[in-house]
Amino acid sequence: MQFDFFNPRSIICFIAILQGLIFASLLIMRGFREKNKADFWLALLLILLCSLLITPFIGFANVYDLNQWLTYFPFAIFFSSGVCVWFYTLNLTDSKRDFQTKDLYFFIPTAIYLTIRFYLFAHSVEWKNWFDDNYGKYFEATVFIAEFIWNLTFLFFSIRHYQKYRTWLNENFSDTEKLKFDWLRNFLYIFTTVLILGALFDFTNSFIFHLSYIQYFYFELVLCFVTYYLAVAGYLRSKTIELNFTEEEAEEIEERKTLLPEKELEKLKNKLQSLMTDRKIYLEPNLTLNDLSKQLGVNSSVLSYAINNGFGKNFNDFVNEFRISEVKEKLKSSDDSLLNVAFDCGFNSKATFNRAFKKFTGVSPKEFQENLVSTQ
């Protein structure tokens, strides 16, 4: 038997590892250059994913078979990927957030795991074979359950944080296309899918029947493609925007109680309606809740409450509905293109315009225009 690094499975793993490490390096350099903390967390996550592929890479190359002393060496770093996803999510939505000393506590399970693995690795091959025969299955099952729960917890926190961020965006910005981070949403769902798929393989291996290297490779193949996607897409789309969002702000919106008496609410509603119809302030593409509150001379929290409870909408829908009404009126007398009309009415993104138009009219802009022509 000899080393075989050029077999198809090892090559696939090697390409994914190389790709991941190259883009991790690029992210780290960009992170230093642009002072983007989110890049560092994504880079660390890519390194962790690459570590998971080292074992199959060298395993299919016969390295383990020819070097039994490598048994239990912690090539794969567990208990950290979920934490990295969490900090990446936090830093992408809040560019000012700093890493605090107490955040290191989240890496204690990783330190414990590595300590145990190095302890096992330090023993003789004979002792490791004995441990593997008697306790190996229980050890791996315990690690699998503990890591799955740990990572799933942080993924839950990350998804919840993103959902609150989207709610906060809709309450504060009329144009959210560049701020809503669709990339982050896709990233979180992909990572959750990979976590669950990996758990199914580990559960099968621990509690149903033992999986061979070949059978495990189907999951590792998925992991290779995910590593490749996260490396390329993450580098291209992971760009922090100067926003300072915290979950407390979103929770404040959700838990907001009565801020205005009924008469004051009605008065502010009429004042707001007048501002929108007479001055058409919604034509400003980058209009924010804060801008509108300054125009009315009221606190932004009070204004948000008035829009939510007086009109039954969030700020984003409230503004975009006026824009859509303006678009519909202009289309009746304008020969300009749909997109130009949309931009004239306050939209600065085709995707946002199409989505808003469909939401408030029930048809696409093109269908509406065609129906308009047929009735004239």
C-alpha positions in Angstrom: 0.0 0.0 0.0 1.2 3.5 -0.8 0.0 7.1 -0.7 -2.6 8.0 -3.3 -3.3 11.7 -3.2 -4.5 11.7 -6.9 -7.6 9.6 -6.4 -10.8 11.4 -7.4 -12.2 11.7 -3.8 -9.0 13.2 -2.4 -8.6 15.6 -5.3 -12.2 16.9 -4.8 -11.5 17.5 -1.1 -8.2 19.1 -1.9 -9.7 21.5 -4.4 -12.3 22.6 -1.8 -9.7 23.0 0.9 -7.4 25.0 -1.4 -10.3 27.2 -2.5 -11.5 27.8 1.0 -8.0 28.7 2.3 -7.3 31.1 -0.6 -10.5 33.0 -0.1 -10.1 32.9 3.7 -6.7 34.7 3.1 -8.4 37.2 0.8 -11.1 37.9 3.4 -8.5 38.4 6.1 -6.5 40.9 4.0 -9.7 42.8 3.1 -10.7 42.7 6.7 -7.5 44.5 7.7 -7.6 46.8 4.7 -11.3 47.9 5.2 -11.5 47.3 8.9 -14.4 44.9 8.3 -14.8 42.5 11.3 -17.4 40.4 9.5 -14.7 39.3 7.0 -12.6 37.8 9.8 -15.4 35.7 11.0 -16.3 34.4 7.6 -12.6 33.6 7.0 -12.4 31.7 10.3 -15.6 29.8 9.3 -14.0 28.8 6.0 -10.9 27.6 7.8 -13.2 25.5 10.1 -15.0 24.0 7.1 -11.6 23.2 5.5 -10.6 21.4 8.7 -13.6 19.1 8.3 -12.3 18.1 4.9 -8.8 17.2 5.9 -9.7 13.8 7.3 -11.4 12.6 4.1 -8.7 14.1 2.0 -5.9 12.2 3.7 -8.1 9.2 4.5 -8.8 8.4 0.9 -5.1 9.0 0.2 -4.3 6.1 2.5 -2.5 8.3 5.0 -4.4 6.9 8.0 -3.8 3.3 6.9 -0.1 3.9 6.7 0.2 6.1 9.8 -2.0 4.6 12.5 -0.4 6.9 15.1 -2.5 9.8 13.6 -5.6 8.3 15.1 -7.5 10.9 17.2 -5.5 13.8 16.0 -8.0 16.7 15.9 -7.7 17.7 12.2 -11.4 18.8 12.4 -12.1 21.6 14.8 -15.6 21.1 16.4 -17.9 23.4 18.4 -16.9 26.6 16.7 -18.7 26.9 13.4 -22.0 27.9 14.9 -20.3 30.5 17.0 -18.6 31.9 14.0 -21.9 32.1 12.1 -23.4 34.0 15.1 -20.6 36.6 15.2 -20.5 36.9 11.5 -24.2 37.7 11.5 -23.8 40.2 14.3 -20.9 42.0 12.7 -22.5 42.1 9.2 -25.6 43.9 10.6 -23.7 46.0 13.1 -20.3 47.2 11.8 -19.5 49.0 15.0 -19.7 45.9 17.2 -16.4 45.0 19.0 -15.3 41.6 20.1 -15.4 41.5 23.9 -13.4 39.4 26.3 -16.5 37.6 27.5 -17.1 36.5 23.9 -14.2 34.1 24.4 -16.4 32.0 26.7 -18.3 30.7 23.6 -15.1 28.9 22.6 -14.7 27.0 25.8 -16.4 23.8 24.3 -13.9 23.9 21.5 -11.0 24.2 23.9 -12.4 21.2 25.9 -12.9 19.1 22.8 -9.3 19.8 21.5 -7.8 19.1 24.9 -9.6 15.7 25.1 -8.6 14.8 21.5 -5.0 15.8 22.1 -5.0 13.7 25.3 -6.3 10.6 23.3 -3.9 11.3 20.5 -0.9 11.3 22.9 -1.4 7.7 23.8 0.1 4.7 22.0 -1.5 3.0 19.0 -2.3 0.0 21.1 -4.1 2.0 23.8 -6.0 4.0 21.2 -7.2 0.7 19.5 -8.3 -0.5 22.9 -10.2 2.8 23.6 -11.7 2.7 20.2 -13.0 -0.8 20.6 -14.5 -0.2 24.1 -15.5 3.5 24.2 -14.9 5.0 20.8 -18.6 4.6 19.7 -19.8 6.3 22.9 -17.2 9.1 22.6 -18.2 9.9 19.0 -21.9 9.8 19.8 -21.5 12.2 22.8 -19.4 14.6 20.7 -22.0 14.4 17.9 -25.0 15.2 20.1 -23.3 17.9 22.1 -21.9 19.7 19.0 -25.2 19.4 17.1 -27.1 21.1 20.0 -24.4 23.7 20.4 -24.3 24.7 16.7 -28.0 24.5 16.3 -28.5 26.9 19.2 -26.2 29.5 17.6 -27.9 29.1 14.2 -31.2 29.7 15.9 -29.9 32.9 17.5 -28.5 34.0 14.1 -31.7 33.4 12.1 -33.7 35.1 14.8 -31.3 38.1 14.8 -31.6 38.3 11.0 -35.4 38.3 11.2 -35.4 41.1 13.7 -33.0 43.0 11.6 -35.3 42.7 8.6 -38.2 44.0 10.8 -36.1 46.9 11.9 -35.2 47.7 8.3 -38.8 47.9 7.2 -39.6 50.1 10.1 -36.8 52.6 9.3 -36.0 52.6 5.6 -38.1 53.1 2.5 -35.4 51.4 0.3 -34.0 48.2 1.8 -32.6 46.5 -1.3 -28.9 47.2 -0.5 -29.4 46.8 3.3 -31.4 43.6 3.7 -28.5 41.2 3.0 -30.2 38.5 1.0 -26.8 36.8 0.9 -27.0 36.5 4.7 -30.4 34.9 4.6 -29.2 32.3 2.0 -26.0 31.8 4.0 -27.9 31.0 7.2 -30.4 28.6 5.5 -27.6 26.8 3.6 -25.6 26.4 6.7 -28.6 25.1 8.6 -29.3 22.6 5.9 -25.7 21.4 6.0 -25.8 21.1 9.8 -29.0 19.0 9.6 -27.7 16.8 6.8 -24.4 16.2 8.7 -26.4 15.3 11.8 -28.4 12.7 9.8 -25.2 11.0 8.7 -23.8 11.2 12.3 -27.0 9.9 13.8 -27.1 7.0 11.4 -23.4 6.2 12.1 -23.8 6.5 15.9 -27.2 4.8 16.5 -28.3 2.8 13.5 -25.4 1.3 11.6 -21.7 2.1 11.0 -21.0 4.2 7.9 -18.0 3.5 5.8 -15.6 6.1 4.5 -17.3 5.8 1.1 -20.8 6.2 2.5 -19.7 9.3 4.5 -18.2 10.8 1.3 -21.7 11.7 0.0 -22.0 14.2 2.8 -18.4 15.4 2.4 -19.1 16.0 -1.3 -21.9 18.4 -0.3 -19.5 20.0 2.2 -17.0 20.6 -0.6 -19.6 22.4 -2.8 -20.8 24.4 0.2 -17.2 25.4 1.0 -16.7 26.5 -2.6 -20.0 28.5 -2.6 -19.4 30.2 0.7 -15.8 31.1 -0.3 -16.7 32.7 -3.6 -20.2 34.2 -2.8 -19.1 35.3 0.7 -16.1 37.2 -0.6 -18.1 38.9 -3.3 -21.2 39.7 -1.3 -20.0 40.0 2.3 -19.6 43.7 2.5 -20.6 45.5 5.7 -22.8 48.5 5.5 -22.4 51.3 8.1 -25.5 50.4 10.2 -25.7 50.0 13.9 -28.5 47.6 14.6 -29.1 45.8 17.9 -31.8 43.3 18.8 -32.9 45.7 21.6 -34.1 48.1 18.9 -36.2 45.5 17.2 -37.6 44.2 20.5 -38.5 47.8 21.4 -40.6 47.9 18.2 -42.3 44.6 19.0 -43.1 45.5 22.6 -44.1 49.1 22.0 -47.1 50.1 24.0 -49.5 53.0 23.5 -47.3 56.1 22.9 -50.1 58.4 21.8 -53.7 59.1 22.9 -56.3 58.4 20.3 -56.8 62.1 19.5 -53.1 62.8 19.2 -52.7 59.7 17.0 -55.4 60.9 14.6 -53.9 64.4 14.5 -50.4 63.0 13.6 -52.0 60.7 11.0 -53.7 63.7 9.2 -50.4 65.7 9.4 -48.5 62.8 7.9 -51.0 62.1 5.2 -50.9 65.8 4.2 -47.1 65.8 4.1 -47.1 62.7 1.8 -49.8 63.9 -0.6 -49.0 67.6 -0.7 -45.2 67.6 -0.6 -44.8 64.1 -2.1 -41.8 63.5 0.2 -41.9 59.8 -0.8 -40.2 60.8 -4.1 -37.0 61.0 -2.2 -35.4 57.5 -3.0 -33.4 57.3 0.3 -36.2 58.5 2.6 -35.8 57.1 6.1 -38.0 57.1 9.2 -35.6 59.5 10.8 -35.9 61.9 7.9 -39.7 61.9 8.0 -39.7 62.4 11.8 -37.6 65.5 11.4 -40.0 66.9 8.8 -42.9 66.4 11.2 -41.0 67.4 14.3 -41.8 64.3 16.3 -39.7 61.5 17.8 -39.0 58.6 15.4 -40.5 56.1 17.8 -43.7 58.1 18.0 -43.9 58.3 14.2 -43.2 54.6 13.8 -46.0 53.9 16.3 -48.4 56.2 14.4 -47.6 54.5 11.1 -48.0 51.0 12.6 -51.2 51.7 14.5 -52.7 54.5 12.5 -52.2 53.0 9.0 -51.6 49.3 9.9 -48.3 49.2 7.9 -44.6 49.3 8.5 -42.7 52.3 7.3 -41.4 50.6 4.2 -44.9 49.6 3.0 -46.4 52.9 3.9 -43.9 54.9 1.7 -43.8 52.4 -1.1 -47.6 52.3 -1.4 -47.5 56.0 -2.2 -44.8 55.4 -4.7 -46.8 52.7 -6.5 -49.9 55.0 -6.6 -47.7 57.7 -8.2 -46.4 55.1 -10.7 -49.9 54.1 -11.7 -50.9 57.7 -12.3 -47.9 58.5 -14.4 -48.3 55.4 -16.5 -51.6 56.6 -17.7 -50.1 59.7 -19.4 -46.4 58.8 -19.8 -44.7 57.1 -22.7 -41.5 56.6 -20.7 -40.2 53.1 -19.8 -41.5 51.4 -16.7 -38.1 51.6 -15.0 -37.7 55.3 -15.7 -41.2 56.0 -14.3 -40.3 53.9 -11.2 -37.1 55.9 -10.6 -39.0 59.1 -11.0 -41.4 58.0 -8.4 -38.8 57.3 -5.7 -37.6 53.8 -6.4 -33.9 53.2 -7.0 -34.0 49.5 -7.5 -35.8 47.4 -10.1 -36.2 44.5 -7.8 -37.8 46.6 -5.1 -40.1 48.2 -7.6 -41.3 44.9 -9.1 -41.8 43.4 -5.6 -43.7 46.4 -4.3 -45.9 46.7 -7.4 -46.9 43.1 -7.2 -47.6 43.4 -3.5 -49.9 46.5 -3.8 -51.6 45.8 -7.2 -51.6 42.0 -7.4 -50.1 42.1 -10.9 -46.6 42.7 -12.3 -45.8 46.2 -13.7 -45.7 44.7 -17.2 -49.1 43.1 -16.8 -50.6 46.4 -15.4 -49.2 48.4 -18.4 -50.6 45.9 -20.9 -54.0 46.0 -19.2 -53.8 49.8 -19.3 -53.1 49.9 -23.0 -55.9 47.4 -23.8 -58.5 49.6 -22.0 -57.5 52.8 -23.7 
